[in-house]
Amino acid sequence: MSWGFWKAVKLFAPQIAGKLGQVAITLVGVSLVAFFLIRMVPGDPVTLLIGERGASPEAIAELKERLGLDRPLPEQYVKFVGRTLSGDLGTSILSGRPVLSEFIERFTATAELGVLALFLAVLIGLPLGIFAALYRGRWPDRLAMGFAVTFYSMPIFWWGLMAIVIFSVNLEWLPVSGRISVEHDVPLKSGLLLLDSWFQEGSFTDKWGAFKSAFHHLLLPAIVLATVPLSMMARMTRSSLLEVLGEDYVRTAKSKGLSSFRVIWIHALRNALIPVVTVIGLMLGTILTGAILTETIFSWPGLGRWLVSAVLARDYPVIQSGILLVACIVLSSSLLVDGLYRVISPRLRGDS
């Protein structure tokens, strides 16, 4: 291999090792919180499965022993960690299915919703932030930032219900819940209904009808989920662009007679987007957090609704492993964005 490759390895190896150490510590903390916090909630899965009335002490003791809930909590936690490290994420108490299989099924629905929400956030938030920065201190800036702050401040559960009342009940533009209308029988291959409906076998009319139905069901929850990331994107883009516009090289470019379009869109915006890339990656955590409420409101069969149902049923394996898997996704995206940030910015590579 080339000398440049080994130089890059030598440069980034300590940083990568440090990041992986932080990830390991974070995952241990997440596993502790997920394991012990749910057990502090009143009620247990045995009582919910058997029922509070008519259950003999022998039946309760037998079920607890079968589920491993009769052992001390530290011992249960050690077994949970050991099984997780070996690749066994447990079996759902409620459904009797492997947690990993249920996670994968639900993840595709959440991924489809999250990708569209992130796309909408970038598509609207980025131009909004640029627009506000170019008209700093004037009414377009105040209007754009007022719009961003308003949507950032609205609770998702309230905004979701209002969106259903306005767009589904009153205007009847979009459906209330679900992923697709019942008249469309789309075989799930990738789990992404937009793709599966379009590439299914059949006539163009059937494909287009199923695709349109899937998109209509997806649009409203995606808009609700995108509001907070959209506001973050707009505010960060404005702040970053204003900071770059005050740099010396921008003033030098202006003094050389370059057009405003070239100065802003080629020189300034390119550098202003470096911290925005980080925000886009961090938005994944915001989207996954918001998905819990959004999916519950719109009856969207994704990870959020799955975890809420598990909490209500005290399904310990689903809660423990589900939260741990979501944390792995968020941390992985954070590592990826951190790597991209270092590649984009020479200062973080030590080249300056």
C-alpha positions in Angstrom: 0.0 0.0 0.0 1.0 3.6 -0.6 2.9 5.8 1.9 -0.1 8.1 2.0 -2.4 5.4 3.2 -0.2 4.5 6.1 0.3 8.1 6.9 -3.5 8.6 7.1 -3.8 5.4 9.3 -1.1 6.8 11.7 -2.8 10.2 11.8 -6.4 8.9 12.4 -5.7 5.7 14.4 -5.6 7.4 17.9 -8.7 9.5 17.1 -10.6 6.4 15.9 -9.6 4.4 18.9 -10.7 7.3 21.2 -14.1 7.5 19.4 -14.7 3.8 19.6 -13.9 3.9 23.3 -16.5 6.7 23.7 -19.0 4.6 21.8 -18.4 1.6 24.0 -18.9 3.6 27.2 -22.0 5.2 25.8 -23.5 1.8 24.8 -22.8 0.5 28.3 -24.6 3.5 29.8 -27.5 3.0 27.4 -27.8 -0.7 28.3 -27.8 0.2 32.0 -30.5 2.8 31.6 -32.7 0.6 29.3 -32.4 -2.4 31.6 -33.0 -0.8 35.0 -35.3 2.1 34.1 -38.1 -0.1 32.7 -38.0 -2.2 35.8 -38.7 0.8 37.9 -42.1 1.2 36.2 -45.0 -0.4 38.1 -46.2 -3.7 36.7 -44.3 -6.6 35.1 -44.8 -8.8 32.1 -45.8 -11.9 34.1 -48.8 -10.0 35.6 -49.8 -8.7 32.2 -49.6 -12.1 30.6 -51.4 -14.1 33.3 -53.7 -11.4 34.6 -54.1 -10.0 38.0 -57.0 -12.3 38.9 -57.1 -16.0 39.0 -53.3 -16.5 38.8 -51.9 -19.0 41.3 -48.6 -18.2 43.0 -47.2 -21.4 41.5 -48.1 -20.3 37.9 -46.6 -16.9 38.5 -43.4 -18.4 39.9 -43.1 -20.9 37.0 -43.5 -18.2 34.4 -41.0 -15.9 36.1 -38.5 -18.8 36.2 -39.1 -19.6 32.5 -38.5 -15.9 31.5 -35.5 -15.6 33.8 -37.2 -12.9 35.9 -36.8 -14.8 39.2 -33.0 -14.1 39.4 -31.5 -10.9 41.0 -31.3 -7.9 38.7 -27.5 -7.8 38.5 -27.5 -11.4 37.4 -30.2 -10.7 34.8 -28.2 -7.7 33.5 -25.0 -9.8 33.2 -26.9 -12.5 31.2 -28.4 -9.8 29.0 -25.0 -8.3 28.2 -23.5 -11.8 27.6 -26.3 -12.8 25.2 -26.0 -9.4 23.4 -22.3 -9.8 22.9 -22.9 -13.2 21.4 -25.4 -11.8 19.0 -28.5 -13.0 20.7 -30.8 -10.1 21.4 -33.5 -12.1 23.0 -37.1 -13.1 22.2 -40.1 -10.9 22.6 -42.3 -11.9 25.6 -45.4 -10.7 23.8 -45.0 -12.2 20.3 -42.5 -15.0 21.0 -40.4 -13.8 18.0 -36.7 -12.9 17.9 -36.2 -9.2 18.8 -33.7 -8.8 15.9 -36.3 -10.0 13.3 -39.0 -7.6 14.6 -36.5 -4.8 14.7 -35.5 -5.3 11.0 -39.2 -5.4 9.9 -40.0 -2.2 11.8 -36.8 -0.5 10.8 -37.6 -0.3 7.1 -40.9 1.6 7.9 -39.0 4.0 10.1 -36.2 4.4 7.6 -38.7 5.3 4.8 -40.4 7.8 7.0 -37.1 9.2 8.3 -35.4 9.6 4.9 -38.4 11.6 3.5 -38.5 13.7 6.7 -34.7 14.4 6.4 -35.1 15.2 2.7 -37.9 17.7 3.4 -35.8 19.3 6.2 -32.8 19.8 3.9 -34.9 20.8 0.9 -36.7 23.5 2.8 -34.4 24.4 5.7 -31.2 25.0 3.7 -32.7 27.6 1.3 -34.6 29.1 4.2 -31.3 29.6 6.1 -29.5 31.0 3.1 -32.4 33.4 2.4 -32.4 34.6 6.0 -28.6 35.2 6.0 -28.7 37.2 2.8 -31.4 39.5 4.2 -29.9 39.7 7.7 -31.8 42.1 10.0 -34.5 42.8 7.5 -38.1 41.6 7.4 -37.3 38.5 5.2 -34.8 37.4 7.9 -37.2 37.9 10.7 -40.0 36.2 8.8 -37.8 33.1 8.0 -36.4 32.8 11.6 -39.9 33.4 13.0 -41.1 30.5 10.9 -38.2 28.3 12.1 -38.6 29.1 15.8 -42.4 28.5 15.6 -42.0 25.0 14.2 -39.1 24.2 16.5 -41.2 25.2 19.5 -44.4 23.2 18.6 -44.7 19.9 20.4 -44.9 17.0 17.9 -47.9 15.4 19.5 -49.9 18.7 19.3 -48.7 19.5 15.7 -49.4 16.0 14.6 -53.0 16.1 15.9 -53.5 19.5 14.3 -52.2 18.2 11.0 -54.6 15.3 11.1 -57.5 17.6 11.9 -56.6 20.1 9.1 -55.3 18.0 6.3 -57.1 14.7 6.9 -60.4 15.5 8.6 -61.3 19.0 7.3 -59.6 19.1 3.9 -59.6 15.4 3.3 -56.3 15.7 1.3 -54.3 13.0 3.0 -55.1 9.7 4.9 -55.0 9.6 8.7 -53.0 6.5 9.5 -51.3 3.4 8.1 -48.8 2.9 5.3 -51.1 2.1 2.3 -54.8 1.6 1.5 -56.2 -1.8 2.1 -57.2 -2.4 -1.5 -53.5 -2.5 -2.5 -51.8 -5.8 -1.8 -48.1 -5.1 -2.2 -45.6 -7.9 -1.5 -42.9 -6.6 0.8 -39.5 -7.4 -0.5 -37.3 -4.5 0.6 -39.8 -3.3 3.3 -39.8 0.2 1.6 -43.4 0.5 0.3 -42.5 3.2 -2.2 -40.0 0.9 -3.9 -42.0 -2.3 -3.5 -45.2 -0.7 -4.9 -43.4 0.6 -7.9 -41.4 -2.5 -8.7 -44.2 -5.0 -8.0 -45.5 -7.2 -10.8 -48.6 -6.0 -12.6 -49.9 -3.2 -14.8 -48.7 0.4 -14.7 -52.1 1.4 -13.4 -51.7 -1.0 -10.4 -48.2 0.2 -9.7 -49.1 3.9 -9.9 -52.1 3.5 -7.7 -50.2 1.6 -5.0 -47.3 4.0 -5.2 -49.6 7.1 -5.0 -51.4 5.5 -2.0 -48.1 4.7 -0.2 -46.8 8.3 -0.9 -50.0 9.9 0.4 -49.9 7.8 3.6 -46.2 8.7 4.1 -46.4 12.5 3.3 -48.2 13.8 6.4 -46.2 12.0 9.1 -43.0 12.9 7.2 -44.0 16.6 7.2 -44.8 16.5 10.9 -41.5 14.7 11.7 -39.5 17.1 9.5 -40.5 20.3 11.3 -37.9 20.2 14.1 -35.0 19.2 11.9 -36.1 21.8 9.3 -35.9 24.5 11.9 -32.5 23.3 13.1 -31.2 23.3 9.5 -32.5 26.8 8.8 -31.0 28.3 11.9 -27.6 26.5 11.6 -27.3 27.4 7.9 -28.0 31.1 8.6 -25.5 31.2 11.5 -22.8 29.4 9.5 -23.2 31.5 6.4 -23.2 34.8 8.3 -20.0 33.8 10.0 -18.3 32.9 6.7 -19.5 36.1 5.0 -17.5 38.0 7.6 -14.2 36.2 6.8 -11.3 38.1 5.1 -11.2 35.9 2.0 -14.9 36.8 1.3 -14.1 40.5 1.6 -11.1 40.0 -0.7 -13.2 38.2 -3.3 -15.6 41.1 -3.2 -12.8 43.7 -3.6 -11.5 41.8 -6.7 -14.8 42.6 -8.4 -16.2 39.1 -8.4 -20.0 38.9 -8.8 -22.2 38.5 -5.7 -23.4 35.2 -7.1 -19.9 33.8 -7.3 -18.8 35.1 -3.9 -21.9 33.8 -2.1 -22.7 30.6 -3.9 -19.2 29.3 -4.7 -16.9 30.7 -2.1 -18.9 31.4 1.0 -21.6 28.7 0.8 -19.2 25.9 0.2 -17.4 26.6 3.5 -20.5 27.4 5.4 -21.9 24.0 4.6 -19.1 22.2 6.6 -20.8 22.5 10.0 -24.2 22.0 8.3 -23.0 18.5 7.3 -22.6 17.7 11.0 -26.1 19.0 11.8 -27.6 16.7 9.1 -25.9 13.7 10.7 -27.1 14.7 14.2 -30.6 15.1 12.9 -30.9 11.3 12.8 -31.2 11.2 16.6 -33.8 14.0 16.5 -35.8 12.1 13.8 -35.6 8.8 15.7 -36.8 10.5 18.9 -39.6 12.3 17.1 -40.6 9.1 15.4 -41.8 7.7 18.7 -44.6 10.2 18.9 -45.2 10.6 15.2 -45.6 6.9 14.6 -47.9 6.6 17.6 -50.1 9.4 16.4 -50.3 8.2 12.8 -50.3 4.4 13.6 -47.2 4.0 11.6 -45.8 0.5 12.1 -42.2 1.5 12.8 -39.6 1.4 15.6 -41.3 4.2 17.6 -44.7 2.5 17.8 -43.0 -0.8 18.4 -41.1 0.5 21.4 -44.1 2.3 22.8 -46.1 -1.0 22.6 -43.3 -2.8 24.3 -43.2 -0.3 27.2 -47.0 -0.7 27.7 -46.7 -4.5 27.6 -43.5 -4.4 29.8 -41.8 -6.5 27.1 -38.3 -6.3 28.6 -36.3 -7.9 25.8 -37.8 -5.7 23.1 -37.2 -2.5 25.2 -33.6 -3.4 26.2 -32.4 -4.6 22.8 -34.5 -2.2 20.8 -33.1 0.9 22.5 -29.6 -0.5 22.3 -30.0 -1.0 18.5 -31.3 2.5 18.0 -28.4 3.9 20.0 -26.0 1.9 17.8 -27.6 3.5 14.7 -27.3 7.0 16.1 -23.7 6.6 17.3 -22.8 5.1 13.9 -24.2 8.1 12.1 -22.3 10.4 14.5 -19.0 8.6 13.7 -19.7 8.7 10.0 -20.4 12.4 10.1 -17.4 13.1 12.3 -15.2 11.3 9.7 -16.8 13.3 6.8 -16.3 16.5 8.7 -12.6 15.7 9.1 -12.2 14.8 5.4 -14.0 18.1 4.4 -12.2 20.4 6.8 -8.3 20.4 6.4 -8.0 22.1 9.9 -9.3 19.0 11.6 -6.9 16.8 9.6 -3.9 18.8 10.8 -3.1 20.0 7.3 -3.1 23.6 8.2 
